[in-house]
């Protein structure tokens, strides 16, 4: 392998032209032949026994190129990046320039590198912070979940009112024929809950146990395709009406639903917890606004590969969360009506912000000469071990200590920025200037690819690192 050209491109990228020399590439082609010949049938030869020259004469000299390229270019790329002292931020873009017996393999790699960063200011930033105020009405609202849980449904003989629960049998008919999913028995429906199609619950008001009624319903236009916009009839029989029996909210109620002896003490505790929650929310919003300003003060050309690498992490986190909830990523996407590409696109702004935040905090840490000591790292390992009921050794085996130190360093930098910030009006953002069309960062080198026997047209592939396969070269 040798690097024949290095060219710095825009947006924190460097283009390397890399050559896998003829002898090395020929060895890879021979290895590809030995690996794949068992799958190639040639008349007159037992399967897997046909000589390489015979196979190449039938299918073209490039028949084994794809396998050979897959074999050699990942290591060639890694060696080239290391030789040039580049910090690869992920997702290089590969272009095959030339591949033949005379030249071997020549390809370009557009490498995303860590951008140069300039940070205007990180101390004395200002952001608004909400004042925390808890009213008596707020506390009454905090009581409502406890009241709802303590409310009992009691059978009544009177007609159904809004807020009552009707136990019903029902069946839906479309043009006189029952439709799938339109039937239920002994179904408890709270009138006014909005859990059924519009108009259904309202028509139950005034009915009592034993009553039967045909309900004329028009399904919404955005309903399931088979029923969207259709006029149907639901035949309903009311089997029971239940009314909510709301408890008396007094000291006895407080004893039943909490550890407090009096309603006053219970309300006081609810108020204190609500105050603490709102205080934490206000602080989180303040810190987020401060970090937004820090990011606004960042000047850096963020390479696409760096954002794509962060997107990989976000997608992995999605998959882990879904797995923790007993759902596969495929099932989640089907449920949401999305493709992996749609989810990835929707997450891209978040990935870009995370990259910018990390770069800004790294710049703060560098400016302040911050470090993370071994003692601080050990303390964090002990904290994680206690949190997840593991030993320190198990945590160290599962977590990269370098990554852990990096996280602690960013936390230090974030704390400094927030501690130095002030409560006040956020500075007004300048209107972004109209962006000029970007120049292309990659080009195909067609001038070399023309006119030589056995050469391949250049091809472009985007790769996550170099683990995936190169595109198949065209056969002659």
C-alpha positions in Angstrom: 0.0 0.0 0.0 1.2 3.5 -0.7 -0.5 6.9 -0.5 0.0 8.7 -3.8 -1.8 11.9 -3.1 -3.1 13.9 -0.1 -5.5 16.7 -0.6 -7.3 18.8 2.0 -10.9 19.4 1.2 -13.6 21.6 2.6 -15.8 20.8 5.6 -13.0 19.1 7.6 -12.2 16.3 5.1 -9.0 15.0 3.6 -9.0 13.0 0.4 -6.3 10.3 0.2 -5.4 8.5 -3.1 -4.3 5.0 -2.1 -2.7 2.4 -4.3 -2.7 -1.3 -3.5 0.2 -2.3 -5.7 -0.1 -5.0 -8.5 1.7 -7.8 -6.6 -0.5 -7.4 -3.4 -3.7 -7.1 -5.5 -2.8 -10.1 -7.6 -2.4 -12.1 -4.3 -5.8 -10.9 -3.3 -7.3 -12.0 -6.6 -5.8 -15.4 -6.3 -7.1 -15.7 -2.8 -10.6 -14.7 -4.1 -10.4 -17.4 -6.8 -9.5 -20.1 -4.3 -12.3 -19.0 -2.0 -15.1 -18.7 -4.6 -14.2 -21.3 -7.3 -16.2 -24.0 -5.5 -19.4 -22.0 -6.4 -18.6 -21.7 -10.1 -19.7 -24.4 -12.6 -17.6 -24.7 -15.8 -18.5 -27.3 -18.5 -15.9 -30.0 -18.7 -14.6 -29.5 -15.1 -15.8 -30.8 -11.8 -17.4 -28.1 -9.7 -14.6 -26.1 -7.9 -11.8 -27.6 -10.1 -11.8 -25.2 -13.1 -8.5 -23.3 -13.5 -8.6 -19.6 -12.9 -7.7 -18.7 -16.5 -10.6 -20.7 -17.8 -13.1 -19.0 -15.5 -11.7 -15.5 -16.3 -11.9 -16.3 -20.0 -15.6 -17.1 -19.6 -16.7 -14.4 -17.1 -14.0 -11.7 -17.6 -10.8 -10.9 -15.9 -12.6 -8.9 -13.3 -14.8 -11.8 -12.1 -12.8 -12.0 -8.8 -12.2 -8.3 -8.3 -15.1 -7.6 -6.0 -13.9 -10.3 -3.5 -10.3 -9.1 -3.8 -11.2 -5.5 -3.2 -13.3 -6.4 -0.2 -10.2 -8.2 1.1 -7.5 -5.6 0.6 -9.0 -2.1 0.8 -10.1 -2.0 4.5 -6.5 -2.7 5.7 -5.1 -0.4 3.0 -7.4 2.4 4.2 -6.6 1.9 7.9 -2.8 1.9 7.1 -3.1 5.0 5.0 -5.0 6.9 7.7 -2.5 5.9 10.3 0.5 6.8 8.0 -0.9 10.3 7.5 -1.6 10.8 11.2 -5.3 11.5 10.6 -8.0 11.2 13.3 -10.7 9.3 11.4 -14.1 10.4 12.6 -16.0 7.7 10.7 -18.0 7.0 7.6 -15.3 7.5 4.9 -16.4 7.8 1.2 -14.6 5.5 -1.1 -14.2 5.9 -4.9 -12.5 3.3 -7.0 -10.3 5.1 -9.5 -8.7 2.1 -11.3 -8.4 -1.6 -10.9 -6.4 -3.8 -13.3 -3.4 -6.1 -13.4 -1.0 -3.4 -14.4 -1.9 -0.8 -11.7 -3.4 -3.0 -9.0 -6.1 -1.2 -7.1 -6.2 2.6 -6.9 -9.0 4.3 -4.9 -9.7 7.5 -3.2 -10.9 7.8 0.4 -12.6 11.0 1.6 -11.7 11.0 5.4 -13.7 13.0 7.9 -11.2 14.4 10.4 -11.6 16.3 13.7 -12.4 19.9 12.8 -10.5 22.9 14.0 -12.6 24.6 16.6 -13.0 28.3 17.6 -15.1 29.2 20.6 -16.0 32.9 21.0 -17.0 32.8 24.7 -18.0 30.3 27.3 -18.1 32.3 30.5 -20.7 34.8 31.5 -23.4 33.4 29.2 -27.0 34.5 30.1 -30.3 32.6 29.8 -33.7 33.0 31.3 -34.7 30.9 34.2 -38.4 30.3 35.2 -39.5 31.4 38.6 -41.0 28.5 40.6 -44.4 29.2 42.1 -46.9 26.6 43.4 -50.4 27.7 44.0 -53.3 26.1 45.9 -54.9 25.2 42.6 -51.6 23.4 41.6 -51.8 21.3 44.7 -55.5 20.5 44.1 -54.4 19.3 40.6 -51.7 17.1 42.2 -54.5 15.5 44.3 -56.6 14.5 41.3 -54.7 11.2 40.5 -55.1 10.1 44.1 -58.8 10.9 44.0 -59.3 9.1 40.7 -57.6 6.0 42.0 -59.8 6.0 45.1 -63.0 6.6 43.1 -65.3 3.5 42.9 -67.8 2.7 40.2 -71.2 1.9 41.6 -74.1 0.4 39.7 -77.0 2.7 39.3 -80.6 2.5 37.9 -80.6 6.0 36.5 -79.9 7.0 32.9 -76.3 7.3 31.8 -74.7 10.8 32.2 -71.5 12.2 31.0 -68.7 10.7 33.2 -70.7 7.5 33.9 -69.5 4.1 32.7 -71.8 2.0 30.5 -71.3 -1.8 30.2 -72.4 -2.6 26.6 -72.6 -5.2 23.9 -72.2 -3.7 20.4 -71.8 -4.7 16.8 -71.1 -2.5 13.8 -72.7 -2.9 10.4 -71.6 -1.5 7.1 -74.4 -1.5 4.5 -76.2 -4.2 6.6 -73.1 -6.4 7.0 -71.0 -6.8 10.1 -67.4 -5.6 9.7 -64.3 -6.9 11.2 -63.3 -5.4 14.6 -66.7 -3.8 15.1 -68.1 -6.2 17.8 -67.7 -6.3 21.6 -69.4 -7.8 24.6 -69.5 -6.6 28.2 -67.4 -3.6 27.2 -67.0 -1.0 29.9 -67.0 2.5 28.2 -66.5 5.7 30.2 -68.8 8.3 28.5 -66.8 11.3 27.6 -63.4 9.5 27.6 -63.1 9.9 23.8 -61.9 6.3 23.4 -64.5 5.4 20.8 -65.2 7.0 17.4 -66.7 10.5 17.5 -70.4 10.5 18.2 -70.6 7.0 19.7 -70.3 8.0 23.4 -72.6 11.0 23.1 -75.5 8.8 21.9 -75.3 6.6 25.0 -76.3 9.5 27.2 -79.9 9.0 28.4 -79.8 5.2 28.1 -80.2 2.9 31.1 -79.7 -0.8 31.8 -81.7 -2.9 29.4 -82.0 -0.2 26.7 -81.1 -1.0 23.1 -80.3 1.5 20.4 -79.0 1.8 16.8 -76.2 4.5 16.7 -75.6 6.2 13.3 -71.9 6.8 13.1 -69.7 8.4 10.4 -66.1 7.3 10.6 -63.4 10.0 10.3 -61.6 10.4 7.0 -58.3 9.5 8.6 -59.6 6.2 10.0 -58.5 2.7 8.7 -58.9 2.6 4.9 -61.7 0.1 4.8 -64.0 2.3 7.0 -62.6 5.9 6.5 -65.5 8.3 5.8 -68.1 5.6 5.8 -71.6 5.8 7.5 -72.2 2.7 9.6 -74.7 1.6 12.2 -73.8 0.2 15.6 -76.4 -1.9 17.4 -75.9 -1.4 21.1 -77.4 -3.0 24.2 -76.8 -1.3 27.6 -76.3 -4.1 30.2 -75.3 -1.9 33.2 -74.7 1.8 34.1 -72.1 2.7 36.7 -71.6 6.1 38.2 -68.3 7.2 39.9 -68.5 7.4 43.7 -65.9 10.1 44.5 -64.4 9.9 48.0 -64.6 12.6 50.6 -61.2 14.4 50.5 -60.4 14.7 54.2 -58.0 13.4 56.8 -59.3 9.8 56.4 -58.7 10.0 52.7 -55.2 11.2 53.3 -54.6 8.2 55.6 -55.9 5.8 53.0 -53.8 7.1 50.1 -50.6 8.3 51.8 -48.4 7.9 54.9 -49.8 11.2 56.4 -52.3 11.5 59.2 -53.9 14.7 58.0 -55.0 16.2 54.7 -53.0 19.3 55.5 -49.7 17.4 55.9 -50.4 15.5 52.7 -51.0 18.7 50.8 -47.9 20.2 52.2 -45.9 17.2 51.0 -47.4 17.4 47.6 -46.6 21.1 47.4 -43.0 20.5 48.4 -42.5 17.7 45.9 -44.1 19.8 43.1 -41.8 22.7 44.1 -38.8 20.5 43.9 -39.9 19.1 40.6 -40.5 22.5 39.0 -37.2 23.8 40.4 -35.3 20.9 38.8 -37.2 21.5 35.5 -36.3 25.2 35.6 -32.6 24.4 36.3 -32.6 21.8 33.5 -34.1 24.3 31.0 -31.6 27.0 32.1 -28.7 24.6 31.6 -30.0 23.6 28.2 -30.4 27.2 27.2 -26.9 28.0 28.4 -25.4 25.1 26.4 -27.4 26.2 23.3 -25.6 29.6 23.6 -22.3 27.8 24.0 -23.0 25.9 20.8 -24.0 29.1 19.0 -20.5 30.5 20.0 -18.8 27.5 18.3 -17.2 28.0 14.9 -16.3 24.7 13.3 -16.8 22.9 10.0 -18.5 19.7 11.0 -17.8 16.8 8.6 -20.7 14.7 7.5 -18.9 11.5 8.7 -18.8 12.8 12.3 -22.5 13.4 12.3 -23.2 10.0 10.7 -21.1 8.3 13.4 -23.1 10.0 16.1 -26.3 8.9 14.3 -25.0 5.3 14.5 -24.8 5.7 18.3 -28.3 7.2 18.4 -29.7 4.3 16.3 -28.0 1.8 18.6 -29.5 3.5 21.6 -33.0 3.3 20.0 -32.5 -0.4 19.5 -31.3 -1.0 23.1 -34.3 0.9 24.4 -36.7 -1.1 22.3 -35.0 -4.3 23.3 -35.4 -3.3 27.0 -39.1 -2.9 26.4 -39.4 -6.3 24.8 -39.7 -5.0 21.2 -37.4 -5.4 18.2 -36.4 -2.4 16.2 -38.2 -3.8 13.1 -41.5 -4.1 15.1 -41.1 -0.6 16.4 -40.5 0.9 13.0 -43.6 -1.0 11.6 -45.7 0.3 14.5 -44.6 3.9 13.8 -44.9 3.5 10.0 -41.3 4.4 9.5 -38.3 3.0 7.7 -34.8 3.0 9.2 -33.9 5.8 6.8 -36.8 7.9 8.0 -35.9 7.4 11.6 -32.3 8.2 10.9 -33.3 11.4 9.0 -35.5 12.5 11.9 -32.6 12.0 14.3 -30.0 13.9 12.3 -30.6 17.4 13.9 -30.2 15.9 17.3 -27.0 14.1 16.2 -25.6 17.4 14.8 -26.3 19.2 18.1 -24.7 16.5 20.1 -21.6 16.7 18.0 -21.4 20.5 18.3 -22.0 20.3 22.0 -19.2 17.8 22.5 -16.8 19.9 20.4 -17.6 23.0 22.3 -17.2 21.3 25.7 -13.9 19.8 24.6 -12.7 23.3 23.7 -13.7 24.6 27.1 -11.8 21.7 28.8 -8.7 22.4 26.7 -8.9 26.2 27.5 -9.1 25.4 31.2 -6.5 22.7 31.2 -9.0 20.3 32.7 -8.1 16.7 33.6 -9.8 13.7 35.1 -7.8 12.0 37.7 -7.6 8.2 38.3 -9.3 8.8 41.7 -12.3 10.5 40.0 -12.5 7.7 37.5 -12.5 5.1 40.3 -15.2 7.0 42.1 -17.4 6.9 39.0 -16.8 3.2 38.5 -17.8 2.6 42.2 -21.0 4.7 41.6 -21.9 2.7 38.5 -21.2 -0.6 40.3 -23.6 0.4 43.1 -26.2 1.6 40.7 -26.2 -1.6 38.6 -25.4 -4.0 41.4 -22.1 -5.0 39.9 -18.5 -5.2 41.1 -16.0 -2.6 40.1 -14.2 -5.2 38.0 -17.4 -6.0 36.1 -17.9 -2.4 35.4 -14.4 -2.0 34.1 -14.8 -5.0 31.9 -18.0 -3.6 30.4 -17.1 0.1 30.1 -14.2 1.7 28.2 -12.3 3.7 30.9 -11.1 6.1 28.2 -14.7 6.8 27.2 -15.6 7.1 30.9 -12.9 9.7 31.5 -14.0 11.6 28.4 -17.6 11.7 29.7 -16.4 13.0 33.1 -14.2 15.6 31.4 -17.2 16.9 29.4 -19.3 17.0 32.6 -16.6 19.1 34.3 -16.6 21.5 31.4 -20.4 21.7 31.3 -20.5 22.4 35.0 -18.0 25.3 34.7 -20.0 26.8 31.8 -23.3 26.6 33.8 -21.8 27.8 37.0 -20.3 30.8 35.3 -23.6 31.6 33.5 -26.1 34.3 34.7 -29.8 34.4 34.8 -31.1 37.0 32.3 -32.3 37.5 28.8 -30.8 35.3 26.2 -28.8 37.2 23.5 -30.7 37.6 20.2 -29.5 35.3 17.5 -28.2 36.8 14.3 -30.1 35.9 11.1 -28.0 33.3 9.3 -26.5 34.5 6.0 -27.8 32.8 2.9 -25.7 29.8 2.2 -23.8 29.5 -1.1 -24.0 26.2 -2.9 -21.2 23.9 -1.6 -18.5 22.8 -4.0 -18.3 19.1 -4.4 -15.9 17.4 -2.1 -15.3 14.4 -4.2 -14.7 13.7 -7.9 -14.2 10.7 -10.1 -10.9 10.5 -11.7 -12.1 9.5 -15.2 -9.1 10.8 -17.0 -7.0 7.8 -15.8 -9.7 5.2 -16.2 -10.2 5.7 -19.9 -8.3 3.9 -22.7 -6.5 1.0 -20.8 -7.5 -2.6 -21.5 -9.1 -4.4 -18.5 -9.7 -1.2 -16.5 -12.8 -0.6 -14.5 -14.9 2.6 -14.4 -14.6 4.4 -11.1 -17.3 3.7 -8.6 -18.5 5.5 -5.5 -19.5 3.9 -2.2 -20.2 5.4 1.2 -18.9 3.2 3.9 -19.3 3.0 7.7 -15.6 2.9 8.5 -14.3 0.1 6.1 -16.1 -2.9 7.3 -18.7 -3.0 4.5 -18.0 -4.3 1.1 -17.0 -2.2 -1.9 -19.4 -2.1 -4.8 -18.9 -4.8 -7.4 -16.6 -3.7 -10.3 -18.1 -4.2 -13.7 -17.0 -7.2 -15.7 -15.4 -6.7 -19.0 
